Amino acid sequence: MEFHLLHIQAILFLVLVASHANVDPETYFKSVLPNTPIPKAIKDSLSNDISINTADQKGSTSYVLSNPKEVIPNYKYHCAASPEQIMNKKTSALFFLENSLRAGKRINLHISKDTSATPLFVPREVADSMPIASNKLQHIYNQFKVNPESTEAKLVNKTVNECEQASIVGKDQYCATSLESMVDFVASKLGKRVKGIETQVDGNERAPLQGYKVEEVKKLNGDDGVICHQEYYGYAVYYCHKTPKISSYKVSLVGENNVRAKAVLVCHEDTSSWNPKHLAFMVLNVKPGTNAVCHFLVENVVAWVPY
Ligand SMILES: *[C@@H]1O[C@H](CO)[C@@H](O)[C@H](O)[C@H]1NC(C)=O
């Protein structure tokens, strides 16, 4: 009898393991956040080719590295601005003060998705089988078929360093190497009543750096949030960080080339822990912990906020 029970338990266990492994990332998302629509940026990174789910066995997962010239860097709050960042009109224009935000405001922005190819999520088991670690760098280069001397390799190395750093700093920073792990991180920080907000530019054309007019400003709930930036890698990897006290806004914009966008921006009400030489302070000429600093989200960034 005892033997029988054990046997049944073992079978049940196997069934559970097997069914867990077979849950595709989209189904997993819905099981953790049942009332949350999948943000478009994330949908774009989901393969509709089912074969990628079994690719670890076949060894045929295809990795996509996008055009390295077009990658938008992201800004860690503990980082000082580099001279290039300050000179770069594309990125320095992203920051502004909350009290300057109103309908009719004109701004120069580059918010359109910049990547020529969207990296796809791989299932968690595949991602976990190839850890992002600096001592595995050569192996990672081989897997992505990237020349170690190339710009692509440098950007991959940068991601590896950032992800390693995130795991050292821990707790509120996280490198999500799969959709499953991103969803788990978001739910662990904010609970299940959470939605992903993102900037969306109409149509498929890429909008260049250009002037936009703010047509309408709508304030969303203010609270803690998690912001996830897509990293440069052979599959979809997001650097996510919990950020306290953000107010977010949805803003309708119309560009000089008449392209319309619904842009999301977040304002950080508490910047006291930021690096005093952070790009935002350089551009806006304010000090940490004083004015709320706002920035637009570019198209491959998702902000998770409670609702
Ligand atoms: C990767 O980046 C780190 C930190 O910037 C650097 O020390 C290292 O030499 C780089 N490795 C390669 C192979 O480029």
The ligand as a MOL file (V3000), in Angstrom:
LIG
                    3D

  0  0  0     0  0            999 V3000
M  V30 BEGIN CTAB
M  V30 COUNTS 14 14 0 0 0
M  V30 BEGIN ATOM
M  V30 1 C 33.6880 42.9830 -20.7090 0
M  V30 2 O 33.4590 44.1440 -19.9290 0
M  V30 3 C 34.2660 44.2380 -18.7780 0
M  V30 4 C 33.8080 45.4370 -17.9590 0
M  V30 5 O 33.7140 46.5840 -18.7340 0
M  V30 6 C 35.7250 44.3390 -19.1970 0
M  V30 7 O 36.5510 44.4100 -18.0610 0
M  V30 8 C 36.0710 43.1070 -20.0210 0
M  V30 9 O 37.3960 43.2100 -20.5030 0
M  V30 10 C 35.1280 42.9280 -21.1870 0
M  V30 11 N 35.3940 41.6530 -21.8140 0
M  V30 12 C 35.5570 41.5150 -23.1300 0
M  V30 13 C 35.8940 40.1490 -23.6060 0
M  V30 14 O 35.4170 42.4380 -23.8980 0
M  V30 END ATOM
M  V30 BEGIN BOND
M  V30 1 1 1 2
M  V30 2 1 1 10
M  V30 3 1 2 3
M  V30 4 1 3 4
M  V30 5 1 3 6
M  V30 6 1 4 5
M  V30 7 1 6 7
M  V30 8 1 6 8
M  V30 9 1 8 9
M  V30 10 1 8 10
M  V30 11 1 10 11
M  V30 12 1 11 12
M  V30 13 1 12 13
M  V30 14 2 12 14
M  V30 END BOND
M  V30 END CTAB
M  END
